Structure formats: structure tokens, C-alpha cells
Amino acid sequence: MKKIAFIGAGSFGFTRGLVRDILSFPALADSTIALMDIDQERLSFIKEAVDRIVAAGNYPAKVIATTDRVEALKDADGVVCTILAGSVDVWRHDIEIPKKYGVDINVGDTRGPAGIFRALRTIPVMLDICRDIERYCPEAIFLNYTNPMAMLCRAMQEKSRVKVTGLCHSVQGTAQMLAEWIGAPMEEITYLCAGINHQAWYLQYKWNGKDAYPLIREAIKRPEIFNEEQVRNEMFLHLDYYVTESSGHNSEYNAWFRKRPDLIEKYCTHGTGWNPGHYAYILNEYRRMEHTWKDEIKAWLAKDEINLDRGQEYAASIFNAVFGDGTVFEFNGNLRNFGLIDNLPEGCCVEVPVLASRRGLDPIHVGPLPEQLAILNNISARCEELAVEGALTGDPRKIFHAICYDPLTSAVLSLAEIKTMVDEMFEVNQKWLPQFKHFI
């Protein structure tokens, strides 16, 4: 019997889906599922939901729920993390303060001034979790879903011995989207994807072994498809390779789409896909969920039938490969760049193909990215390197310098304006930043 711990189990959608996927593997069907969250009410609901999944599948699994992280982690074979450090009222400042200075951020959970301050709040918590894993389940595979993915993984992989990688659904999700656009069954699609989290590139995208990029170029000529992903489709037209993660996210990671009101209006306002580019939309969604999550969970629990079909997330297949039936599984994970992508910074966090097997996690050497892609990835990766170094050393000057070179911020603000903005962001985050003895 294997044990799998969920840290931040109150993330209802993630936990429910991942447990469903894990138990769908016969070798993992009798696992102990340890649910841990600091919110007792959310924990109670997710325990009820997971019990329903176990009952619906008639699985011989055992489910425990606890607010004690040590109890959840003790002797675990696998760990999943889906925490959020701080509520909406904390992270909204990450977006609202830059916006006051003219830096119009949309989601703010990955990089740039918003992503960096989210990382500063979250890195100490993640390192605490790693220390507990080292003590109570040192051989466990640790799969992180918490953002900002690259900076968190980079910090953990430097400061701990834990076998950790970060997972994001944007790689397989975008691959599925492109397949639908060209009318291809997903089982006939193969691809090679690499870069950095939320900005990796499909270096190859093939349908039955034949380059499918000409078909994608034809597909985006149709207005309904172009408008679904305006920013990403525009990037594809000019950079020649398709990027992972949504248009709203990717509009933040470069200097091309959000530096002027007319560009925001053109590219970040009228998209028809998820996350069209409005921070107000994102904020309203989170506000709505704060008030409706109980009703949504109760509605799910009241369903007569529970769907037990396995989803697209990687976690269950990784666990099955490493300590389940041993079936080798390839996925895209976040690991440090030691000989993986030749023209990105040594040691930075990259997102590359990884093989999961009984041996553990083995990343695959990709080689160099096309130069026009490497330039963009390099800027963000180097900013992330500097931000992580600042977070680990408590040096606010490094945080300021990391934000100075963020593509969107530097396209909008002067150095003096950036300093004033960063000072204000430090001030509002004081109680969340124990690693900083002083600010700029």
C-alpha cells in the first residue's frame, strides 16, 4: 500500500481530479490518500468528496484528513502541493500597485513584479514543506502545482535534497487545443515542447509524423480561431513557433501587448478564450469563488454519478511510473537547466520533457532553442534567477534589479519609477516577507 499526501488539499478541483486519476491505476488503487489543509472547513468538504470517489470506484483505498502536515507527510511515497500563500486581499496588491504606475498586469502569478512578490511570499513556505519531506519521507516524489512555478522550483531544487518537479497543464492543454483546431485526434499527435514555464514552445508539432504547423497557420486565418487566442496567435505569426499558456498570461511576459492602452484594447480585451486579458475579470472570478465554493462543492457531492475517467494531468501517471506498475511515462516538467537547453542560463529553471520510471525522473536534453525564442526566454529566466537569489538571501536590491529588467515593466517605467513601485510593494507585503530584514 502506497501513501500519497496532498498539501493544500482544500484546492477542491485539483485534489478531486488528481485523486480520481491516481486511483484509476490498479497499482495505486489501494493507496492511502492523506489530505492536509490549514482550513478545517475546506478539508472536511474535500474529505467527503474523496470518500465519494473511493466509494464510486469501489477502491480499496484509505483516506485520512488532517491539519497536521507532519501526519500527512510521514512515510509518504508521493506528495502533491497546491497551496496558495495569502488570500485575494493579499495578492491583489501584486497587480493593483503596478497598475497604478502604468504596468497593466492581468493574472500576475508567474513572473514580473506580481509574480516575483508572490514568489517572495511563497518560497519560505515551500522550503518549510521541503524540510518536512526531508525528515519524514525523504524518498518521496514531490510534485508542485503552485505558482510561480519556475521560481518556486528553482528555489526548492537549490536549497533541498527533495526529488521535486513542477507540473503545469498548459503543455498538454495547448497541444489538445491545437489538435482540435486542425481536426486531428489527439492520439495521432506528437510534439517536442521546451522553454520555461508558461512560455515553452512546440519545437515540433506533428500529425501522424508529418509537420502540422502549416495546418495550424491555415486554421488561425479563421476569425473564430484567431480571436480565441489573439496574443498567442500573433506571437506564432511573428515568432514561428506556438507558445504554451493562455493569451492573457503571455501578454504579461513580453513588451509587445500591454504597454499602451491602444494595444491592450486591440490584443487583450476582446479575445473569446479563457482569460481575455482583464484583471477585473480574474479578480471577480476569485471573489465569486470565495462566496460560492461551498455551493459548488455541495452541488458536486449531490450528483448521482461520479465521473471516474482519468484526466490529462501528469501527476498520477508519474506516481504510477515511479512507484506503481512501473510503466514509463514522458511529461513536461520544471527542473534546473544542467545540460538541457543549450542557450538558456545554466542552472535556471526550464520546462522540458522528462521520463518518469522506476529510476525516478530523468530530464531529456533538448539542445538549443531557435534564437528568437531563446532571447525572450533568456530575459525572463535571468530575471527569475535574480529574484530567487534575492528571496533566498533576503536582499531587496536584487528584487528591485530583477523587476527592472522585466520586459513589460521596463517598456513602461523609468528606473526611478520602478524603484518607487517596488518600495510600495515591499511596504504592503511586510508581514509576509520574514526573509527580508530591511527594504530598499
FENKAPE-V489378 format. One record per residue. RES is the residue in three letters. NEAR is the number of other ideal C-beta (glycine too) atoms within 12 Angstrom. Layout:
# FENKAPE-V489378
res=RES near=NEAR
res=RES near=NEAR
This chain:
# FENKAPE-V489378
res=MET near=19
res=LYS near=34
res=LYS near=34
res=ILE near=50
res=ALA near=47
res=PHE near=49
res=ILE near=45
res=GLY near=37
res=ALA near=44
res=GLY near=33
res=SER near=33
res=PHE near=37
res=GLY near=26
res=PHE near=33
res=THR near=42
res=ARG near=40
res=GLY near=34
res=LEU near=46
res=VAL near=49
res=ARG near=35
res=ASP near=35
res=ILE near=47
res=LEU near=41
res=SER near=31
res=PHE near=35
res=PRO near=18
res=ALA near=24
res=LEU near=39
res=ALA near=30
res=ASP near=23
res=SER near=37
res=THR near=34
res=ILE near=46
res=ALA near=42
res=LEU near=50
res=MET near=40
res=ASP near=33
res=ILE near=22
res=ASP near=23
res=GLN near=18
res=GLU near=18
res=ARG near=33
res=LEU near=32
res=SER near=24
res=PHE near=32
res=ILE near=42
res=LYS near=34
res=GLU near=28
res=ALA near=40
res=VAL near=42
res=ASP near=26
res=ARG near=29
res=ILE near=36
res=VAL near=31
res=ALA near=19
res=ALA near=24
res=GLY near=28
res=ASN near=14
res=TYR near=29
res=PRO near=18
res=ALA near=32
res=LYS near=22
res=VAL near=35
res=ILE near=29
res=ALA near=32
res=THR near=27
res=THR near=24
res=ASP near=21
res=ARG near=32
res=VAL near=22
res=GLU near=22
res=ALA near=38
res=LEU near=39
res=LYS near=24
res=ASP near=23
res=ALA near=41
res=ASP near=34
res=GLY near=47
res=VAL near=48
res=VAL near=47
res=CYS near=50
res=THR near=38
res=ILE near=35
res=LEU near=32
res=ALA near=34
res=GLY near=26
res=SER near=17
res=VAL near=23
res=ASP near=15
res=VAL near=27
res=TRP near=36
res=ARG near=31
res=HIS near=31
res=ASP near=48
res=ILE near=36
res=GLU near=28
res=ILE near=31
res=PRO near=38
res=LYS near=32
res=LYS near=21
res=TYR near=27
res=GLY near=24
res=VAL near=37
res=ASP near=38
res=ILE near=50
res=ASN near=42
res=VAL near=41
res=GLY near=45
res=ASP near=43
res=THR near=47
res=ARG near=51
res=GLY near=53
res=PRO near=52
res=ALA near=45
res=GLY near=48
res=ILE near=51
res=PHE near=50
res=ARG near=42
res=ALA near=52
res=LEU near=48
res=ARG near=39
res=THR near=41
res=ILE near=46
res=PRO near=26
res=VAL near=33
res=MET near=46
res=LEU near=31
res=ASP near=27
res=ILE near=42
res=CYS near=35
res=ARG near=23
res=ASP near=30
res=ILE near=38
res=GLU near=23
res=ARG near=20
res=TYR near=25
res=CYS near=33
res=PRO near=22
res=GLU near=22
res=ALA near=39
res=ILE near=43
res=PHE near=47
res=LEU near=47
res=ASN near=48
res=TYR near=40
res=THR near=40
res=ASN near=40
res=PRO near=49
res=MET near=48
res=ALA near=51
res=MET near=49
res=LEU near=51
res=CYS near=46
res=ARG near=44
res=ALA near=42
res=MET near=43
res=GLN near=37
res=GLU near=28
res=LYS near=27
res=SER near=28
res=ARG near=17
res=VAL near=36
res=LYS near=33
res=VAL near=41
res=THR near=45
res=GLY near=46
res=LEU near=43
res=CYS near=42
res=HIS near=30
res=SER near=43
res=VAL near=42
res=GLN near=29
res=GLY near=29
res=THR near=43
res=ALA near=35
res=GLN near=23
res=MET near=35
res=LEU near=38
res=ALA near=29
res=GLU near=20
res=TRP near=34
res=ILE near=31
res=GLY near=17
res=ALA near=26
res=PRO near=12
res=MET near=23
res=GLU near=11
res=GLU near=18
res=ILE near=32
res=THR near=23
res=TYR near=34
res=LEU near=28
res=CYS near=43
res=ALA near=42
res=GLY near=50
res=ILE near=54
res=ASN near=48
res=HIS near=48
res=GLN near=52
res=ALA near=46
res=TRP near=43
res=TYR near=40
res=LEU near=30
res=GLN near=24
res=TYR near=40
res=LYS near=25
res=TRP near=26
res=ASN near=16
res=GLY near=13
res=LYS near=16
res=ASP near=21
res=ALA near=29
res=TYR near=26
res=PRO near=16
res=LEU near=26
res=ILE near=37
res=ARG near=23
res=GLU near=15
res=ALA near=28
res=ILE near=28
res=LYS near=17
res=ARG near=16
res=PRO near=14
res=GLU near=16
res=ILE near=27
res=PHE near=27
res=ASN near=23
res=GLU near=28
res=GLU near=42
res=GLN near=36
res=VAL near=42
res=ARG near=47
res=ASN near=36
res=GLU near=26
res=MET near=33
res=PHE near=33
res=LEU near=21
res=HIS near=18
res=LEU near=28
res=ASP near=21
res=TYR near=36
res=TYR near=45
res=VAL near=45
res=THR near=44
res=GLU near=44
res=SER near=38
res=SER near=44
res=GLY near=39
res=HIS near=45
res=ASN near=48
res=SER near=44
res=GLU near=49
res=TYR near=48
res=ASN near=37
res=ALA near=25
res=TRP near=28
res=PHE near=39
res=ARG near=43
res=LYS near=26
res=ARG near=18
res=PRO near=15
res=ASP near=12
res=LEU near=24
res=ILE near=32
res=GLU near=18
res=LYS near=20
res=TYR near=34
res=CYS near=39
res=THR near=28
res=HIS near=19
res=GLY near=35
res=THR near=19
res=GLY near=29
res=TRP near=24
res=ASN near=32
res=PRO near=31
res=GLY near=36
res=HIS near=27
res=TYR near=35
res=ALA near=20
res=TYR near=22
res=ILE near=31
res=LEU near=25
res=ASN near=16
res=GLU near=21
res=TYR near=26
res=ARG near=17
res=ARG near=15
res=MET near=22
res=GLU near=19
res=HIS near=13
res=THR near=16
res=TRP near=24
res=LYS near=21
res=ASP near=16
res=GLU near=20
res=ILE near=29
res=LYS near=16
res=ALA near=14
res=TRP near=26
res=LEU near=25
res=ALA near=14
res=LYS near=16
res=ASP near=9
res=GLU near=13
res=ILE near=26
res=ASN near=18
res=LEU near=24
res=ASP near=15
res=ARG near=22
res=GLY near=24
res=GLN near=25
res=GLU near=33
res=TYR near=41
res=ALA near=45
res=ALA near=41
res=SER near=37
res=ILE near=46
res=PHE near=46
res=ASN near=35
res=ALA near=31
res=VAL near=39
res=PHE near=32
res=GLY near=34
res=ASP near=20
res=GLY near=20
res=THR near=22
res=VAL near=21
res=PHE near=30
res=GLU near=26
res=PHE near=39
res=ASN near=46
res=GLY near=45
res=ASN near=51
res=LEU near=42
res=ARG near=34
res=ASN near=37
res=PHE near=19
res=GLY near=18
res=LEU near=34
res=ILE near=39
res=ASP near=21
res=ASN near=25
res=LEU near=40
res=PRO near=28
res=GLU near=18
res=GLY near=23
res=CYS near=40
res=CYS near=51
res=VAL near=49
res=GLU near=47
res=VAL near=42
res=PRO near=36
res=VAL near=38
res=LEU near=26
res=ALA near=36
res=SER near=24
res=ARG near=19
res=ARG near=15
res=GLY near=25
res=LEU near=36
res=ASP near=25
res=PRO near=29
res=ILE near=24
res=HIS near=20
res=VAL near=33
res=GLY near=19
res=PRO near=23
res=LEU near=36
res=PRO near=23
res=GLU near=16
res=GLN near=21
res=LEU near=36
res=ALA near=32
res=ILE near=22
res=LEU near=34
res=ASN near=44
res=ASN near=30
res=ILE near=32
res=SER near=47
res=ALA near=43
res=ARG near=33
res=CYS near=43
res=GLU near=49
res=GLU near=36
res=LEU near=33
res=ALA near=47
res=VAL near=42
res=GLU near=31
res=GLY near=35
res=ALA near=41
res=LEU near=29
res=THR near=21
res=GLY near=21
res=ASP near=24
res=PRO near=33
res=ARG near=23
res=LYS near=29
res=ILE near=43
res=PHE near=34
res=HIS near=26
res=ALA near=37
res=ILE near=49
res=CYS near=34
res=TYR near=31
res=ASP near=42
res=PRO near=34
res=LEU near=43
res=THR near=45
res=SER near=26
res=ALA near=26
res=VAL near=33
res=LEU near=30
res=SER near=16
res=LEU near=17
res=ALA near=13
res=GLU near=23
res=ILE near=34
res=LYS near=25
res=THR near=22
res=MET near=40
res=VAL near=42
res=ASP near=25
res=GLU near=27
res=MET near=46
res=PHE near=35
res=GLU near=21
res=VAL near=28
res=ASN near=34
res=GLN near=22
res=LYS near=13
res=TRP near=29
res=LEU near=33
res=PRO near=18
res=GLN near=32
res=PHE near=31
res=LYS near=12
res=HIS near=14
res=PHE near=24
res=ILE near=23
